[in-house]
Amino acid sequence: MAARRYPSEYDWRYMTISSLVYPDRNPGYLWAWSGLVLCGLGGLCWMAVLARNGTPSNAPDRPVAIWALGLGYLCMVGCVLLPGRLLHLPRSHDLLALAAFVGLCVGTVQLTYHVAERRLRRARSPRIYAGALAGAAMLPLLLVSATQAYVSHALPQLPWVGLEWRARGVPVYLSFAFWEWVTCAVFSVYTTALSRATRR
């Protein structure tokens, strides 16, 4: 709905998620705000349940995962509900969004490793399989890092992101926005799988 109400064309492959949440850029920003806040609050509720249910003594990384995910979800809510004028920090939205991203990334990888290792303990090398499964969540991040390094070297004249990329015929796989959305989808799949795996 936020993309539909965007005043010009919104192409997710070349435009970042943040473009949807700025009130001065998008009259439909409340839809994006609502989605992010509900997602963040849902994640905080999930972390509260995991923390309340206790942690097995043989899983020292699980509390770190819970705290990291909790911080990520809290920052996700904060980057929407705390305008920059309240925080008195330049680019406070960007700082909170980055903190949310780092928290969700660290927490997802650690919790995935813990859950996968526990589920695969009868396999021949459970740590290797768990590490591979947890590490797969990082693949979009590695790809976006590689593409951005290439773009900054080979195409320095391009603006940060935007429809200009499409107009100039830049392949979608070089766009930061494309990999941001892919990462969001990958983390959503991992979160869904983890929430089902940690139900008990």
N, C-alpha and C positions, 0 to 999 in steps of 0.2 A: 504494500500500500504506500509506503514511503517513496518507493521508486516510481510508482504510478503518478504520484503527486509532485514529483520533481519538475521544476519549471521548464527544463529543457530535456532532451533525450538523456536517459540514464542507461549507460551500457556498463554492466557490472564487470566486464572483462577489462575495461580501461578506466573505471572510476572506483575509488576506494569506498569502503563501508562508511568512513567518517563523513563523506560527502552527504550522506543521508541524514545525519544527526545535527548539522549546523542550522539553527533557526534562520540565519540570514541567507542561506543558500537554498533551503528546501521548505516550502510551506507545509509539507507532510511530515516534518521532522518528529512530531509527537508519536507517529506510528513507529518510527525507528527507536525513539526513546523508550516507548512502552515495551517493545520487543527485547531490547537490551536489559531493561530493568527487570522484567519478568524472568528472563534467562538467568541473570545474576542472582536474583532472590531464590529462584529454584535451586541453583547451585549451592547457595549458602545453606538452604534447608537440607540438601543432600549431605553436605559436609558436617552439619550439626548431627545428623543421624549417624554418620560414620564415626564421628568422635564420641558420641554417646554410647555406641555399641562396643566400645573398647577396642584395643589393639592387641593382637597376639604378641607375646614376648619375643617370638622369633622373627619379628618383622620390624626392625628399627627404622626403616625408611618410610613406613606407612604414616606415622605422625607428620613427618616432613611433607609428604604428599598431601595430607589433609590440610595442613596449615597453608601450603603453597596454593592449593586450589581455593581455599577459603579467601586468602588474600586476593587472588585473581578475580574471584566473583565479587568481592567487596569493591575492588577498584573498578570493575565493570559497571557496577551500580553508581559508584562515585563519579566516573567520567561523564555520566549522563546527568545526574542530579546536582552535582556541585559545579555551578558556573565559575568561570575564571575570576570573576570579581569577588567571590567569596574567599577563594584560596590565596589571592594576591600573588599568584605565580604566573609568569608568562608561559603560554602554551601548556596550561594545566591539563587540558583535555588530552593532549598528546602524551604527557607524562603519566597520567592515570591509565590511558589506553595501553601504553607500553608496559606499565607495571601489571595490568590485568593480563596481558599477553604472556609475559614472563612467568607469572604465577600459574596460569593455566597450563603453560607448556611444561614447566618443571613438575607440577603436580600430576598431570596426565601421564607423563613418561614414568614417573616413579610408581604411581598407583598401578599402571598397566604392568610394569615389571613385577611388582609384588603379587598381583592377582594371577598373572600368567605363570609365574614360578610356582605358586601354590597349586594351581590347576594342573600343571605339567610335571609335578614332582615325580611321577612314575615314568616319565620319558627318560631317554638315555642321558641327555644333557639339558636339564630343564633351564639352567641359567642362560645357556646360549640361545635357546628358543625364546625365552622370556625377553632377553636383551634384544633379539631381532624384532620381536613384535613391538616392544616399547620404542625401539629406535625407528621403526617405520613411521611413527607419528611425526618424526623430525624431518622426513624426506622433503615435504614441501618447503620447509625452512631452508634446507640446504640448496634446493633448486632456486628459491627466490634470492638467496645470497649470491649464488653463481650468476644468475641473470642480471642482477643489479650491478655486480662488479663489471660484467661485460658491457652493460648499457652505459655506465659512467665512463668507461674507457672508449668504446666504439661510437657512441651516440651522445656526446656531452651536450649537444645543442638542444636536445629534447627537454621539454618541461617535465616536472615531477611525474604527474600522471594526468590523464585527460583524453578527451576525444581526438586531440591533435595526433596522438599516436596512431589511432585508426586511420585518420585522414592521410597520414604519411605512409601508410602501409606497413607499419611495424608489426611483426608477428605477435599474436596474443600471448604466446609463451614467454615473451620478454617483459610483459607488463607486471608491475608490482601489484596492481589491483587484482589481476587474475589470480596470482598466487596467494594473495590475502584471502580471497573468497574460497580458494581450494583448501587453504589451511583451516578456515572456519568450518568447511564441510568435513574435513578429516577429523578435527577435534570433536565435532558433533557426533560422528560415528563412534569414535572412541568413548565419548562420554555416555552415549546410549549403551554401548556394550559394557562399560564399567558399572553403570548404574544397575544393570541387570545382574552382573556377576557379583556385586556386593550387596544384593538385596537382603541376604540373611545376616 
